[in-house]
Amino acid sequence: MPEKYEELKQKALSCGFSHVGDLDASTIQVRSEVRSACAENKCQHYNKNWVCPPGCGTLEECSEQIHKYAGGLIVQTTGELEDSFDIEGMQELGERHKEAFHKFAAMVREEYPGALVLGDGACENCKECTYPHAPCRFPERQSSAMEAYGMLVSEVCQKNDILYYYGPGTLTLVGCILVE
């Protein structure tokens, strides 16, 4: 991978991620079944903001966007849970991941303004999104979820030789950044 990725990896680790790996954009497949899971609206964000389907674009548009890039990085935050009902531990891990992701995304966007930043979960920049009646208030801070773009996260990790499962009692949150 290009030298710039090694520098970006160090920056990602300094932001607090547990693991960072190279991402080859040619390994990414967008899957209609992943997008269909979004349409079930279990998270209550489908058709309610600019970074979730259908606001983030069709699968074809998402695939086009992804494949404009050669590569980037996969970033992960992994934590140990007391048990499978450790909601507090899951929330704490989610906050740690979100903080690291926002910090890293800001660094990347400053250096690579055309970067594609894909995290996990819906946008939380505004209390109420302008979708679909007005443009996004903060397009420079937007990041869709990898799943919103049709990515099966475990598959993306596997195809890029980075673990997704780190053993019993662990949870891993994943994001990725594609740069030119």
C-alpha positions, 0 to 999 in steps of 0.5 A: 500500500502507498506510504500515505496509508502508513501515515494514516494508520498511525494517525488512526491509532493515535485517535484511539482505534484498537485495530487499523488495516488496509482497505482495497476498494476493489474487494468491496461488493455492495449487496442488495440484501444488506440494503434490504435490511436497512429498509426494515427500519429497525434503527428508525433512521431509514428514509429519515436522514441524508446519510441513510437509505434512500437519502445516501443514494441508490446502491449503484450510486454508492458502488460508483462512489466507492469504486472511484477510490483505489483504497483506504483504511478499515478502522476498528474499536474492540472491547471486552464485555462482561456478558452478552447483556452488558448494555453499559459496556456496549454503549461505552464502546460505542462512544469510544468508537464514535469519538475516535471516528469523528476525530480521525474523520476530521483529520482525514478530511483536512488532508484529503477533502475528497475522502469517503468516510463511512462509519457505523450508524446514522448521522447525529450532527443535528437534532432533526435532519433536514431530509428530504426538504432541504440540503444537509446543514453539515455536508462536510461532516456527513458519514453514512454507515458502511451498511447504508452503502450495501457493505457486509462489514464482516466480508469487507474485513475478511477480504482485506485480511483484518479480523472482525471477530476477536473472541468470546465476550468481545464486540468490534465496531468498524468504519472505513475511509477511502482516499484518493 
